[in-house]
Amino acid sequence: MEKMVLAIPGSASGSSLFTSSRSIFGCRFQRVVNPSIRLSSKQVHSAKKRQNTLTILAQADSSGGCTRLHSLDGNGLESAVGSRTQLVQEPEVLKKDNGTPGAVSVGRRQALILSHVVAGAVALDAGIVGGSHPARALMQTGNEREEKITAGSATENLKKRVSTFTLDNGMKWVVLERHNAPVVSCHTYANVGAANETTGSTGLAHLLEHLAFKGTRIVGTRDPDKEAALLDQLDDVFYAMEEAKEKGRAGVVQQLNKKFTELQGAAAKLSVPNEYGSIIERQGGIGLNAQTSLDSTEYFVSLPANKLELWMALESGRFIAPVFREVYSEKEVVKEERRLRVDNTPFGRFTETFIGSAFPNQPYGRPVIGYPDDFERLGRREVSRFFQENYKPETLTCSVVGDVDPVQVEKFATRYFGSWGSSGKRFTRVPQPLKSSRDNCGWDSIVRADGDRTLRMNLPAQPLYMEGYYRPSASSSDDPALTVVNELLSGGRLSRLYKRVVIPGKALSAQSVESFPGDKKPNLLLVYGSPTPGTSTDYLANILHHELEDLASKDVLEEELVPTRKATRAGLLEAFGSNRSMAKLLCLYEATTNNWLNLFEENELIQTVSPADVQRTAALLFKPSNRFSGHAMPFGPDMSV
């Protein structure tokens, strides 16, 4: 399924952050914006020529808040913002799979700031390479008054076209009506992630996301009754085999394994592989995909507007009456993902160890893809139990953006989802302003690792330094200030780490991530970088500490905050032009803050952050006692373990 790479827009260093992946195409891409490189006419022609085989669909990501790029081409991506482009390959540094422990959860604020990259990718896909969004042009020329007027007008117009409703079973819906094209983007946010797993069952949320595409009793099978009987037999043999393994009965395991293989083959003959996705594709759907993080699982697709009822029928089927077929074969797919992204990747192992050490015995300390021993024991019964306990109408929020009638959307939703989980209890939506939900700063709720908070690992790779500072969750009243702190550190070419560390040659790269590895619970503001040849990770650590202490102890100039404020405003305005982006953002804010209007209030809160707020928050954050650091160092000349 999909690959996602996070990169800091405007960073000329071109080093990526973390990769989060699940791609049906198995491709990897990184988006880097470099103002010094322009798209040549040859590259434009090449991009247009490849449009039959290269599909670029961009959107702002919630758990990541970055740009997501889907492509059929695995050799690199010509990506542009306006007329700026750079052909890039994803580096090996900090590469990971979506299920692996290095998953970055860039929070809602980062989604607003980075969403301006979306417009560039959409422009390239449409062949509008030389074009530029008016808001970006205004921002770049410094016409802030005109920018605010443009943003205010666009925002008010958009708000008038948004409506919401809640089904009696508690399932929330957000609808944005826009009739400029006969298309619709649909997004489902499940408030269920890897953090919902219990000890010993890691990897369930991610596996269930895979299985959600395997169909229902109607979709994906040739004979549902015969298949159901075979799947039950398959489960019985699997659990008998696991019991025999625990007792060390090798002969019994061998016999059961043979029977297991036979039953698996018989069940496979009754299934229709990929029928769910094939139906969507045949009806004009694109971008069918999903992603799992520690905090949530999200499903999304874009369709012709007249296929909305088809989506409702299919989406309701996989949540109301799922059939978790191909569990055991899909487990092998996930195990291969882990081998590729963690076990056989030095920085994958390092990141998993870093997270586990920073959050011992906590949900955020476990990898999304799961630990091998846990995952090996999982069967269909565990998947079904996890689904029943966590996937309920009240844990799901859906958004529909495009050429639709809100009244018709509610009728379809009631028809296809209304009977799900109906217990007679009626749920009422109570919108909540963002400020009222942030009465607590949250610093006292942080649980830090005990003992030595320094990790050192020797790896067959280039050196890397990583340090995390414990911070409160996204619901903290200090969250907007933390967003600005992060942007001051690595928000592009004007950021402190770029100007003071990368440009002078003190490090090959130096960047920060606002929320890691999630943001619903207390997490880390991550700072990391690669030292220059001939220097050590300890040398880089001292340089970074100097910059962080400087931010915490010295006055911050008002003009330093202007780029972040501008980027946030312009990013939100440009996201308006993408159905996918708006479906993502509206669904995310309705689900996580209980009010889609907080998408706009978040932006305003960032505008009001003062230099004093930044300094106060930085002083709370950047303390040695609040730090967990990790050093990934190469072996000696012989590279021996």
Secondary structure in CASP SS format (residue, H / E / C, confidence):
PFRMAT SS
TARGET T0000
AUTHOR 0000-0000-0000
METHOD secondary structure of the structure
MODEL  1
M C 1.00
E E 1.00
K E 1.00
M E 1.00
V E 1.00
L C 1.00
A C 1.00
I C 1.00
P C 1.00
G C 1.00
S C 1.00
A C 1.00
S C 1.00
G C 1.00
S C 1.00
S C 1.00
L C 1.00
F C 1.00
T E 1.00
S E 1.00
S E 1.00
R E 1.00
S C 1.00
I C 1.00
F C 1.00
G C 1.00
C C 1.00
R C 1.00
F C 1.00
Q C 1.00
R C 1.00
V C 1.00
V C 1.00
N C 1.00
P C 1.00
S C 1.00
I C 1.00
R E 1.00
L C 1.00
S C 1.00
S H 1.00
K H 1.00
Q H 1.00
V H 1.00
H H 1.00
S H 1.00
A H 1.00
K H 1.00
K H 1.00
R H 1.00
Q H 1.00
N H 1.00
T C 1.00
L C 1.00
T C 1.00
I C 1.00
L C 1.00
A E 1.00
Q E 1.00
A E 1.00
D C 1.00
S C 1.00
S C 1.00
G C 1.00
G C 1.00
C C 1.00
T E 1.00
R E 1.00
L E 1.00
H C 1.00
S C 1.00
L C 1.00
D C 1.00
G C 1.00
N C 1.00
G C 1.00
L E 1.00
E E 1.00
S E 1.00
A E 1.00
V E 1.00
G C 1.00
S C 1.00
R E 1.00
T E 1.00
Q E 1.00
L E 1.00
V E 1.00
Q C 1.00
E C 1.00
P C 1.00
E C 1.00
V C 1.00
L C 1.00
K C 1.00
K C 1.00
D C 1.00
N C 1.00
G C 1.00
T C 1.00
P C 1.00
G C 1.00
A C 1.00
V C 1.00
S C 1.00
V C 1.00
G C 1.00
R H 1.00
R H 1.00
Q H 1.00
A H 1.00
L H 1.00
I H 1.00
L H 1.00
S C 1.00
H H 1.00
V H 1.00
V H 1.00
A H 1.00
G H 1.00
A H 1.00
V H 1.00
A H 1.00
L H 1.00
D H 1.00
A C 1.00
G C 1.00
I C 1.00
V C 1.00
G C 1.00
G C 1.00
S C 1.00
H C 1.00
P H 1.00
A H 1.00
R H 1.00
A H 1.00
L H 1.00
M H 1.00
Q H 1.00
T H 1.00
G C 1.00
N C 1.00
E H 1.00
R H 1.00
E H 1.00
E H 1.00
K H 1.00
I H 1.00
T H 1.00
A H 1.00
G H 1.00
S H 1.00
A H 1.00
T H 1.00
E H 1.00
N H 1.00
L H 1.00
K H 1.00
K H 1.00
R C 1.00
V E 1.00
S E 1.00
T E 1.00
F E 1.00
T E 1.00
L C 1.00
D C 1.00
N C 1.00
G C 1.00
M C 1.00
K E 1.00
W E 1.00
V E 1.00
V E 1.00
L E 1.00
E E 1.00
R C 1.00
H C 1.00
N C 1.00
A C 1.00
P C 1.00
V E 1.00
V E 1.00
S E 1.00
C E 1.00
H E 1.00
T E 1.00
Y E 1.00
A E 1.00
N C 1.00
V C 1.00
G C 1.00
A H 1.00
A H 1.00
N H 1.00
E C 1.00
T C 1.00
T C 1.00
G C 1.00
S C 1.00
T C 1.00
G C 1.00
L H 1.00
A H 1.00
H H 1.00
L H 1.00
L H 1.00
E H 1.00
H H 1.00
L H 1.00
A C 1.00
F C 1.00
K C 1.00
G C 1.00
T E 1.00
R C 1.00
I C 1.00
V C 1.00
G C 1.00
T E 1.00
R C 1.00
D C 1.00
P H 1.00
D H 1.00
K H 1.00
E H 1.00
A H 1.00
A H 1.00
L H 1.00
L H 1.00
D H 1.00
Q H 1.00
L H 1.00
D H 1.00
D H 1.00
V H 1.00
F H 1.00
Y H 1.00
A H 1.00
M H 1.00
E H 1.00
E H 1.00
A H 1.00
K H 1.00
E H 1.00
K C 1.00
G C 1.00
R C 1.00
A H 1.00
G H 1.00
V H 1.00
V H 1.00
Q H 1.00
Q H 1.00
L H 1.00
N H 1.00
K H 1.00
K H 1.00
F H 1.00
T H 1.00
E H 1.00
L H 1.00
Q H 1.00
G H 1.00
A H 1.00
A H 1.00
A H 1.00
K H 1.00
L H 1.00
S E 1.00
V C 1.00
P C 1.00
N C 1.00
E H 1.00
Y H 1.00
G H 1.00
S H 1.00
I H 1.00
I H 1.00
E H 1.00
R H 1.00
Q C 1.00
G C 1.00
G C 1.00
I E 1.00
G E 1.00
L E 1.00
N E 1.00
A E 1.00
Q E 1.00
T E 1.00
S C 1.00
L C 1.00
D C 1.00
S C 1.00
T E 1.00
E E 1.00
Y E 1.00
F E 1.00
V E 1.00
S E 1.00
L E 1.00
P E 1.00
A H 1.00
N H 1.00
K H 1.00
L H 1.00
E H 1.00
L H 1.00
W H 1.00
M H 1.00
A H 1.00
L H 1.00
E H 1.00
S H 1.00
G H 1.00
R H 1.00
F H 1.00
I H 1.00
A C 1.00
P E 1.00
V C 1.00
F C 1.00
R C 1.00
E C 1.00
V H 1.00
Y H 1.00
S H 1.00
E H 1.00
K H 1.00
E H 1.00
V H 1.00
V H 1.00
K H 1.00
E H 1.00
E H 1.00
R H 1.00
R H 1.00
L H 1.00
R H 1.00
V H 1.00
D H 1.00
N C 1.00
T C 1.00
P H 1.00
F H 1.00
G H 1.00
R H 1.00
F H 1.00
T H 1.00
E H 1.00
T H 1.00
F H 1.00
I H 1.00
G H 1.00
S H 1.00
A H 1.00
F C 1.00
P C 1.00
N C 1.00
Q C 1.00
P H 1.00
Y H 1.00
G H 1.00
R C 1.00
P C 1.00
V C 1.00
I C 1.00
G C 1.00
Y C 1.00
P H 1.00
D H 1.00
D H 1.00
F H 1.00
E H 1.00
R H 1.00
L C 1.00
G C 1.00
R H 1.00
R H 1.00
E H 1.00
V H 1.00
S H 1.00
R H 1.00
F H 1.00
F H 1.00
Q H 1.00
E H 1.00
N H 1.00
Y C 1.00
K C 1.00
P H 1.00
E H 1.00
T H 1.00
L E 1.00
T E 1.00
C E 1.00
S E 1.00
V E 1.00
V E 1.00
G E 1.00
D C 1.00
V C 1.00
D C 1.00
P H 1.00
V H 1.00
Q H 1.00
V H 1.00
E H 1.00
K H 1.00
F H 1.00
A H 1.00
T H 1.00
R H 1.00
Y H 1.00
F H 1.00
G C 1.00
S C 1.00
W C 1.00
G C 1.00
S C 1.00
S C 1.00
G C 1.00
K C 1.00
R C 1.00
F C 1.00
T C 1.00
R C 1.00
V C 1.00
P C 1.00
Q C 1.00
P C 1.00
L C 1.00
K H 1.00
S H 1.00
S H 1.00
R C 1.00
D C 1.00
N C 1.00
C C 1.00
G C 1.00
W H 1.00
D H 1.00
S H 1.00
I C 1.00
V C 1.00
R C 1.00
A C 1.00
D C 1.00
G C 1.00
D C 1.00
R C 1.00
T E 1.00
L E 1.00
R E 1.00
M E 1.00
N E 1.00
L E 1.00
P C 1.00
A C 1.00
Q C 1.00
P C 1.00
L E 1.00
Y E 1.00
M E 1.00
E E 1.00
G E 1.00
Y E 1.00
Y E 1.00
R E 1.00
P C 1.00
S C 1.00
A C 1.00
S C 1.00
S C 1.00
S C 1.00
D C 1.00
D H 1.00
P H 1.00
A H 1.00
L H 1.00
T H 1.00
V H 1.00
V H 1.00
N H 1.00
E H 1.00
L H 1.00
L H 1.00
S H 1.00
G C 1.00
G C 1.00
R C 1.00
L C 1.00
S C 1.00
R H 1.00
L H 1.00
Y H 1.00
K H 1.00
R H 1.00
V H 1.00
V H 1.00
I C 1.00
P C 1.00
G C 1.00
K C 1.00
A E 1.00
L E 1.00
S E 1.00
A E 1.00
Q E 1.00
S E 1.00
V E 1.00
E E 1.00
S E 1.00
F E 1.00
P C 1.00
G C 1.00
D C 1.00
K C 1.00
K C 1.00
P C 1.00
N E 1.00
L E 1.00
L E 1.00
L E 1.00
V E 1.00
Y E 1.00
G E 1.00
S E 1.00
P E 1.00
T C 1.00
P C 1.00
G C 1.00
T C 1.00
S C 1.00
T H 1.00
D H 1.00
Y H 1.00
L H 1.00
A H 1.00
N H 1.00
I H 1.00
L H 1.00
H H 1.00
H H 1.00
E H 1.00
L H 1.00
E H 1.00
D H 1.00
L H 1.00
A H 1.00
S H 1.00
K C 1.00
D C 1.00
V C 1.00
L C 1.00
E H 1.00
E H 1.00
E H 1.00
L H 1.00
V H 1.00
P H 1.00
T H 1.00
R H 1.00
K H 1.00
A H 1.00
T H 1.00
R H 1.00
A H 1.00
G H 1.00
L H 1.00
L H 1.00
E H 1.00
A H 1.00
F C 1.00
G C 1.00
S C 1.00
N H 1.00
R H 1.00
S H 1.00
M H 1.00
A H 1.00
K H 1.00
L H 1.00
L H 1.00
C H 1.00
L H 1.00
Y H 1.00
E H 1.00
A H 1.00
T H 1.00
T H 1.00
N C 1.00
N C 1.00
W C 1.00
L C 1.00
N H 1.00
L H 1.00
F H 1.00
E H 1.00
E H 1.00
N H 1.00
E H 1.00
L H 1.00
I H 1.00
Q H 1.00
T C 1.00
V C 1.00
S C 1.00
P H 1.00
A H 1.00
D H 1.00
V H 1.00
Q H 1.00
R H 1.00
T H 1.00
A H 1.00
A H 1.00
L H 1.00
L H 1.00
F C 1.00
K C 1.00
P H 1.00
S H 1.00
N H 1.00
R E 1.00
F E 1.00
S E 1.00
G E 1.00
H E 1.00
A E 1.00
M E 1.00
P E 1.00
F C 1.00
G C 1.00
P C 1.00
D C 1.00
M C 1.00
S C 1.00
V C 1.00
END
